[in-house]
């Protein structure tokens, strides 16, 4: 029989043995964890305290910045136009005597040889993703760099993760996608939300650079240099200009405006996108002027988010010209406008007299044309809509622009296309005598905006030579101009002004149903 004291010895030895086994197992697990392969440490935030990193397996990252795209211009319409013009009355309900002529244009680089600039005194953030930037799960690290006046980048202290004891950003060897972004400021861009997304708003100079499939490996110095960092602008520049003409005093003394229906006021960008989205709606930017008291005044320059084609609304909320207030009187709807990333755009709103007085009559500044059920003036004296059904040709005494149409032998203002231009009942088709007086005011053949036509009244009025429309085709374009009068002649004919390179005369050869352009006169 075993004595009690012997049993205690046996039990005590067993306990000590089990303690030694447990300690040995814990040590073994610790040793295994220390020797397990791990190329990269993935922290979640640069500000958190992290376990020490095995720097012997990590590579310090250096950066080389090439620069940033300059704002270059860009198309203003989906079709690629760089200039677009539109004309509307100052007030559509009555004749104020003034029109609003709006031009949307892109501003090209002054020096097309130099399309890039140094990125001077700007901070940008670099985010690394293992293999690709398809999701936040691939996040590998981040750091903020700052460029000096010469565009040379250096890391900003305490912004890197992972980081070595020397304060350098470090990554393990492997293949990465690097996403660089900046707001164009000398302050650190915030880290992406959830290591993935950021918000961008109007008037921020957001820029991006993306480097995919980059193999990080040490050079002779044991470092890796990420070179060729070249930023692209993601927003566009926009400026408004207002000019006054034909006022007693053309000085613009006060001005403020709002441009609405832009891209959303703020949009979300994520690291998987190579550019900002352009489809947002409802955005608006208020424009102010620092310099006034001139005939033409230009606003401060603002940055707007890129947008696809849409109708913009430009409203002059404050406007004073020659000591007369025109607040909220000018609203322009410009359809089909787009702003490309990196583009540079200018919208000019000109308030000007709506007619030109020659030969005792006040002539419109463009031919009348029909679009749908509405009637408008062309945006310039040389403008016209081509083709038999373009809307520029009318039979006699009819508002229809269709082929072979006319409205009877007695001319009526109800059938006058000019009468339908807003504000209605302001304009009319000229009489034969008014056309004769125009022809007698002085005539020469020439070109305006590369369009052939005739100048009248000391080059004040220009009529484009767009021929006339027969049954199914346009005749004598672009050699001869034919402009309709409201005065009938015998045998279903009417009087018109005919001109070519040699002469300008009143004639009555063509029929009522032949289509002619019309230059309206004020009643």
VEXMISE-569708 format. One record per atom (N, C-alpha, C): residue in one letter; y, z, x. Coordinates in steps of 0.2 Angstrom, whole numbers, plus 5000, padded with zeros to 4 digits. Last residue first. Layout:
residues N
AYZX...
***
This chain:
residues 523
X547945674794X548245654788X549045674789X547445604810X547645664806X548045634800X546145484812X546845504813X546945564808X544645444821X545045464815X545745484817X543745304825X544245354828X544745374823X542145244822X542845264819X543145314824X541045104825X541245164826X541945184823X540245004812X540745014817X540845084819X539044894804X539144964807X539644964812X539244794790X539144804797X539344864800X539544794777X538944834779X538844834786X540744724776X540744794774X540144834777X540744604790X540644624783X540744704782X542044534801X541444564799X541444594792X543344494803X542844444803X542144474800X544644534805X544344544799X543744504798X545744614818X545344564815X545044584809X546944644830X546744664823X546344604821X546544654848X546844624842X546644654836X546744654865X546544704859X546944674853X545944574879X546444584874X546244634869X545044574890X545644534890X546144544885X543944654889X544244654895X544944614895X544244694871X543744674877X544144684883X544344744854X544644734861X544044724866X544844754837X544344724842X544744724849X545044854823X545344834830X544744814834X544844784806X544644824812X545044804818X544744764789X545144754795X544844804800X543344694780X543844744781X544144734788X542544604766X542644614773X543244664774X542244544754X541844594756X541944604764X543344454752X542744434753X542244484756X544844514761X544544474755X543744464757X544844684766X545144614767X544744584761X545444864767X544944804765X545244744766X545644994778X546044934774X545544874773X545245084786X545145094779X545345044775X544445014801X545045034797X544845054790X543345034815X543445024808X544145044806X543344944830X543445014827X543744994820X542444884844X542644864837X542744934833X542444824860X542444874856X542744854849X541244744872X541844744867X541844804862X540244774881X540844734883X541444734878X539044834882X539644874882X540244834883X538744774866X538844834870X538644814877X538544664857X539144664861X539244734865X537644754844X537944694847X538544704852X536144834840X536844844842X537044784846X535144794825X535244804832X536044814834X534944764812X534444804815X534544814823X536144704807X535644734803X535144774806X537344774819X537144724814X536644744810X538544874825X537944864823X537844814818X539544844840X539544854833X538744844831X540244914855X539944864851X539944874844X540745014862X540045024861X539844974856X541945054873X541744994870X540944994869X542845204868X542345174872X542145104869X544545224870X544045204865X543445174869X545845344874X545245294876X544745284871X547545374875X546945364870X546445324874X548345374886X548245434882X547645434878X548745264893X548145294895X548045364891X549845214886X549945234892X549345284895X549245174874X549745214874X549845254881X547445154878X548045144874X548545194875X546045084886X546545134886X547145114882X544345044882X545045024882X545545084882X542845044892X543245044885X543945024886X541345104899X541845054899X542245054892X541145254908X541045214901X541545164901X541345344918X540845284919X540745244913X542445414913X541745444914X541245394914X543145264909X543245334908X542545374908X543845114913X543245154913X543445224912X544644974905X544445014911X543845054909X546044874899X545344884899X545144924906X547544924891X547144904897X546444914896X548944924881X548244914882X548044894889X550244984870X550044964877X549344974878X550344984857X550645044861X550545034869X549744894849X550344874852X550644924857X548544964845X548544914850X549144884853X549245054837X548845084843X548745024848X549644974827X550145004831X549845034837X548444934822X548844884825X549344914829X547945054817X547645024822X548044974826X548945064807X548945114812X548545094818X548644954799X549244954802X549245014808X547344984794X547444934798X548144934802X547245164795X547345104791X547345044796X545845274800X546545244801X546545184797X545045404790X544945334794X545645304794X545645574793X545445514789X545345454793X545745754792X545745684796X545545634791X545645864784X546245854789X546245794792X544645884775X545245854772X545845854777X543846024783X543845964779X544545944776X544046064800X544146084793X544246024789X542545964800X542846034798X543546044803X542445804793X542445844799X542845914797X542645734781X542145784781X542045824788X543545634784X543745684779X543245744779X542845534791X543345584795X543545644790X541945474782X541645514787X542145564790X542445454765X542645444772X542345494777X542245454752X541745414756X541945414763X543245524747X542645554746X542045514750X544345434749X544245484754X543545524753X543845264747X543945324744X543845384749X544245084744X544045144749X544245214746X543344974735X543945024735X543845084739X542144914735X542644874737X543344914737X540645014741X541044974736X541744944739X540145074753X540245104747X540645074742X538645024763X539345024761X539445054755X537344984775X537645024769X538345024769X536544944786X536644894780X536944934774X535845094792X535945024793X536144994786X536745254790X536145204790X536345134790X537645344789X537645314795X537045264796X538745374775X538045354777X538045324784X539945374769X539745434774X539045424777X540945224767X540245264766X540245324771X541845124770X541845164763X541245204762X540745014779X541445034776X541345074770X539545104790X539845044786X540445064783X539545174806X539645184799X539845114796X538845244821X539045184817X539045194810X538345364827X539045344828X539345274825X537045394824X537545434821X538245414822X535945324829X536245384833X536745424830X535345214825X535345274821X535545334824X535545124835X535745104828X535745164824X536245194850X535645174846X535945154839X537145344856X536845274856X536345254851X538545424853X537845424852X537545354851X539845454865X539645424859X538845434859X541345494874X540745504872X540545464865X542645474879X542145424881X541445434878X543345594874X543545524872X543045474873X542145714870X542545684875X542745624872X541245764861X541545814865X542045784870X541545684844X541245694851X541645734856X541645784829X541945734834X541545744841X540545774815X540845804821X541245754825X539645814800X540145774804X540445804809X538045844793X538645864795X539045814800X536745824790X537245814785X537945834787X536245754805X536045784799X536445774793X537745704811X537145734814X536845774808X538845574815X538545614810X537845644813X540545574823X539845554822X539445604817X542045504828X541745544823X540945524824X542645504845X542445474839X542045524834X544045614850X543345584851X543145554845X545245664847X545045664854X544345634856X546145584835X545645634837X545445614844X547945544834X547245524835X546745584837X549245534825X548945584829X548145564829X550445394826X549945434822X549645484827X551445324833X551645354826X551045394823X550845284845X550945234840X551145264833X550045444847X550145374850X550345334844X549545604850X550045564847X550245504850X548045674849X548445644854X548945594850X547345844844X547545774843X547945744848X547245974845X546645934843X546845864842X547646074859X547846034853X547345984851X546446204865X546946144866X547146114859X545646314874X545946304867X546546254868X544146314882X544846284882X545046284875X543046404891X543246394884X544046374884X541746384902X542446374901X542646364894X540546464910X540646434904X541446434903X539446434924X540146454922X540246424915X538146494935X538446464929X539146484927X536846484945X537546504945X537846464940X535146554947X535646504945X536346534945X534146644949X534446614955X535046564953X533246584935X533346634940X533646604946X534246484923X533646494928X533846554933X534646484907X534946514913X534346524918X535046374894X534546414898X534846434904X535446324877X535646344884X535146384887X535346274864X534946244870X535146264877X537046284858X536346284857X536046254864X538346394857X538146344861X537346344861X539546444847X538846444847X538646384851X541046534848X540646474850X539946484850X542446594841X541746604842X541346544843X544046664841X543646604844X542946634845X544546774835X544646704832X544246654834X544646894840X544046884836X544146814832X546446884843X545846924843X545246904838X547546814846X547046774843X546346814844X549346844847X548646874847X548146824843X550546774857X550246774850X549546794851X551046764870X551346824865X551046814858X550346664875X551046654874X551246704869X548846724869X549146664872X549846664870X547546844870X548246834868X548546774873X546146904864X546446844867X547146844865X544546984862X545246994864X545546934867X543346924860X543546984856X544247004857X542746784859X543246804863X543546864858X541046754861X541546774856X542046804860X539646644861X540246674865X540846694861X537946644859X538646654855X539146684860X536746524863X537146574865X537746584860X535146474858X535846464856X536246534858X534046434872X534146464866X534946454864X532746414884X533246384880X533346424874X532546574893X532346504891X532846484887X533446664906X533246654899X532946584898X533646804918X533546734916X533246724909X535046914915X534346904916X534146834915X536546904924X536146904918X535446894920X537946974932X537246954933X536946954926X539646914932X539146954930X538446924931X541246914938X540646874938X540146934937X542746924928X542346944933X541646914933X543446764922X543246834921X542946854928X544946674925X544246674925X544046754925X546146574916X545946644919X545246644919X547446464916X546746474916X546546534920X548746504916X548546454911X547846454911X548946684918X548946614920X548746564915X548746824915X549446794916X549446724920X547446904925X547746874919X548346834921X546046974933X546746944934X546846894928X544947034927X545447074932X546047044933X544147044912X544547004917X545047044921X542447054906X543147084907X543547034912X541147044895X541547014900X542247044900X539647114890X540347114889X540647094895X538147044885X538447064890X539247064889X536547064876X537247044876X537547074882X534947014869X535347044874X536047024874X534046954860X534547014858X534947044863X532546924868X533046914864X533546974863X531446864881X531746914877X532346894873X530846764890X530846754882X531146804878X530646764903X531246734901X531346734893X530146884915X530046854909X530646824907X530246864933X530446904927X530346854921X528846824943X529546814941X529646854935X527546854946X527946824952X528646814950X526747004942X527146954940X527546924946X526047124945X525647064945X526047004943X526947224945X526847194951X526347134951X528047194931X527547224934X527347184940X529547224921X529247184926X528647224929X530347234906X529847264910X529547214915X532147224903X531447194902X530947234907X533547244893X533147264899X532447244897X534147164884X534547204888X534247234894X533346994883X533447074881X533847104886X534346854886X533746884886X533846964885X535746834873X535446824880X534746854880X536446854862X535846814861X535546794868X538146844868X537646874865X537046824864X539546894877X539046834876X538446864874X541246934873X540546954873X540046894873X542846964881X542346924878X541646954878X544546974883X543947004884X543446964879X546246954888X545646924887X545046974888X547946914888X547446964887X546846924886X548746804892X548946864894X548446924893X548946644897X548346684894X548546754897X550246534894X550046594898X549446634894X550846424888X550146424889X549846484893X551946414875X551846454881X551046454882X551646314866X552346324868X552346364875X550046234870X550446294867X551146284869X549346144877X549746124871X550046174867X548046264882X548446194883X548746174876X547246384891X547646364886X548046304887X545546444896X546146404897X546546384891X544446554903X544846534897X545446494899X542746574909X543446554910X543846534904X541446684914X541846644909X542546634911X539946674924X540646684923X540946654918X538446734930X538846704925X539546724925X536946714940X537646734940X538046694934X535346774936X535846724937X536546754937X533946854944X534446854939X534846794941X533146844955X532746844949X533246844943X533046774971X533446804966X533146794959X531846804984X532146754979X532546794973X531646845001X531746864994X532046804990X530546845013X531046805010X531146815003X529746895027X529946915020X530546885018X529046855039X529246805034X529446835027X527846985043X528446935044X528546895038X527247135046X527347085041X527947045041X526447175061X527147155058X527047115052X525547315066X525547255062X526247235060X525047395082X525447385076X525247325072X524547395095X524147435090X524547435083X525047305103X525347365103X525047415098X524347195100X524247225107X524547295107X523947225083X524147185088X524047215095X522747265070X523247285075X523347235080X522847195054X522447205060X522947225065X522847135038X523147185042X522647205047X523046985030X522547025034X522847075039X523646945014X523846965021X523247005024X523546895001X523046875006X523246895013X525346864998X524646874996X524146865002X526846934996X526446905001X525746925000X528446914988X527746924987X527346894993X529946974983X529546934988X528846954988X531446974973X530746984974X530446944980X532847064965X532547004969X531847024971X534147094954X533447104956X533247044960X535547144952X535347094957X534647104959X536047174936X535647204942X535447144946X536547134924X537047154929X536647194935X535247174913X535747134915X536247174920X533747264921X534247254916X534847204918X532047304923X532647274925X533147254920X530847424927X531347404922X531947364925X529147414933X529847434934X530247404928X527447454937X527947424933X528647454934X526547524946X526347464943X527047424941X526347664948X526247614954X526147544952X526847724937X526147714937X525947664943X528347634941X528047674936X527247664936X528747614958X528547584951X528147634947X530147704964X529447684964X529247654958X531747644965X531247694963X530547664963X532547584980X532347574973X531747624971X533847674988X533147664988X532947644981X535347584991X535047644989X534247624987X536247474992X536047514998X535847584995X535547344981X535947394983X535747434989X534647244976X535247224980X535747274981X533547294971X534047284966X534747264970X531947234976X532547264978X533047254972X530247224982X530747214977X531347254979X528747154987X529347184990X529847174984X527047174989X527547154984X528147194986X525647114997X526247154998X526747134993X523947124997X524447094994X525047144994X522747135011X523247165006X523647105003X521247175019X521647115016X522047155011X521247285034X520947255028X521447195025X521447445041X521347375042X521047345035X522647555032X522047545036X521947465036X524347585036X523847565032X523147555036X525847675037X525247655040X524747635035X527547695042X527147685037X526447655040X528047835053X527847765052X527447755046X528247965058X528647935052X528547865050X527348005067X527947975070X528447955064X526248045060X526648095063X527348075065X526147925047X525947955052X526448005055X525947905029X526347905035X526047945040X525447805015X525347855019X525847855025X527147815012X526547845011X525947795011X528947835016X528247805017X527647845015X530047905015X529947865010X529247835010X530647975026X530248015021X530147965015X531847855031X531447915033X531247945026X531547685030X532047745028X531547805028X531347565043X531047605038X531547665036X532347425045X532047485048X531847525042X532747245047X532547305043X532247355047X534247155049X533647185052X533447245049X535447105045X534847085041X534147115044X536547145051X536247085053X535647065050X536847265045X537347215044X537047145047X535147315041X535747325044X536247265042X534047355028X534247315032X534947335035X532747475025X533447465024X533647405030X531247515015X531547485021X532347475020X530047615009X530647585008X530947575015X528347605005X528847625009X529447585007X526547635000X527247604999X527747635004X524847594995X525347634998X526047604997X523847544987X523647564993X524247604997X523147494971X523747524975X523547554981X522247454962X522247424969X522747454974X522547504950X522047534953X521947514961X523547424945X523747484948X523247514952X523047254947X523147314943X523347364948X523147144956X522947134949X522947194944X523547104969X523947154964X523747134957X522247124981X522647084977X523047134972X521747204993X521547134991X522047094987X522747344989X522147314993X521847254989X524447324990X523847334985X523247304989X526047404994X525447374996X524847384991X527747384992X527147414989X526547374991X529347414998X528647374999X528147414996X530947404993X530347444993X529747394994X532547395001X532047364997X531447404998X534347405003X533647435003X533147404999X535547325013X535147325007X534547365008X536347265023X536447325021X536147345014X536047095019X536347145023X536447205020X535046965021X535047025017X535347085020X535846815025X535546875027X535546925021X535446675014X535946715017X535546775020X535046495012X534846565012X535446605016X535446375012X535246395006X535046465006X536446265020X536246335021X536146365014X536746145015X536346145021X536046225022X537646155005X536946145003X536446145009X538946245002X538646225008X537846215007X539146274989X539646244993X539346214999X537946254976X538146284983X538646244986X538546224960X538146214965X538346254971X538546294944X539046294950X538546284956X538346214928X538046254934X538546244940X539246244913X539046204919X538746244924X539846214897X539346254901X539146214907X541346204889X540946174894X540546224897X542246184874X541846224878X541346184883X543646184865X543246134869X542846184874X544346204850X544046244856X543546194859X545946144844X545146144845X544946184850X547346164833X546946174839X546246164839X547846154821X548146114826X547846114833X547246224811X547746264815X548146214820X546746184796X546946154802X547446194806X545446294790X546146254789X546346224796X544146334792X544446334785X545046294784X543846344805X543446294802X543746284794X544846354819X544646384813X544446324808X544746274830X544846344831X544746384825X543346154829X544046184827X544146254829X542446114844X542446134837X543146154836X541346034856X542046034853X541946064846X540446044871X540546044864X541246054862X539545994885X540146004882X540046004875X538646034900X538646014893X539246034890X537845994916X538546004912X538445984905X536645984920X537046034924X537646044921X535045954911X535845944912X536145994916X533745974908X533945974915X534645954916X533245994896X533245924898X533445924906X533646124893X532946114894X532846044898X535246154902X534846134896X534146124898X535746184914X536046224908X535646204902X534946204930X535046164924X535346214918X535846264945X535346264940X535446224934X536546364957X536746314952X536146324947X536146454967X536246384969X536446344963X536346604977X536346574970X536546504970X535246604991X535846604988X535846584981X533746704995X534046644992X534746654990X533846805010X533746805002X534046735000X532846845025X533446835021X533346835013X531746885033X532146815034X532746815031X531247025041X531546995035X531946935037X529847105046X530347065048X530547025042X529147275048X529347215044X529847175047X527647365053X528247345054X528447285050X526447495051X526747435048X527447425050X525147565060X525847565059X526047495056X523547585055X523947545058X524647545056X522147705057X522647675053X523147635058X521247785064X520947725061X521547685057X521947885070X521647835074X521347775071X522447965060X522847915062X522547865067X521748025046X521548005053X521947945056X522948125039X522648065039X522348055046X522948285030X523048245036X522648185036X523348285012X522948305018X523048265024X525048295006X524348265006X523948295012X526248334994X525948355001X525248325001X527348204988X526748254987X526548274994X528148094989X528448164989X527948214989X527547974987X527747994994X527948064994X526047984977X526747984977X527048004984X524747964978X525047944972X525747944972X523747894993X524147954989X524447924983X522447855000X522847824994X523147884991X522047805016X522147865012X522647835006X520747695022X521447705020X521447765015X519447695027X519947655031X520647675029X518147795030X518747795026X519247755029X516447855032X516947805034X517547805028X516148025036X516147975031X516647925032X516348145043X516048085047X516048025042X516648245034X517148225040X516948165043X515548255026X516248225023X516648205029X514648305035X514548235032X515148205029X515148425037X515048385043X515048315040X515048485025X515748475028X515748425033X513648485024X514048445019X514748435022X513348575034X513148505034X513548465030X513948695029X514248665036X513948595036X513148715018X513848705017X514148675023X511948735024X512048685020X512748665019X512148855032X511948795035X512048735031X512448945021X512948935026X512848865030X511148945015X511748925012X512248905016X510349005026X510148935023X510848905019X510949125027X510949085033X510849015030X510549185015X511249175016X511349125022X509149185016X509449145011X510249135012X509049285026X508849215027X509149165022X509549395020X509849365026X509649295027X508549415010X509249395008X509649365014X507449435018X507449375013X508149365012X507749555024X507649495028X507649435024X507749645012X508449625016X508349565021X506449635009X506949605004X507649595008X505849705020X505649635018X506249605014X506549825019X506549785025X506449715024X506049875007X506749865008X506949815014X504749895010X504949845005X505649825006X504749995019X504549935021X504749875017X505150105011X505650085016X505450015019X504050115002X504650094999X505150065005X502550045009X502950105008X503650075006X501149965003X501749955006X502250015004X499450005004X500050005000X500650005004
***
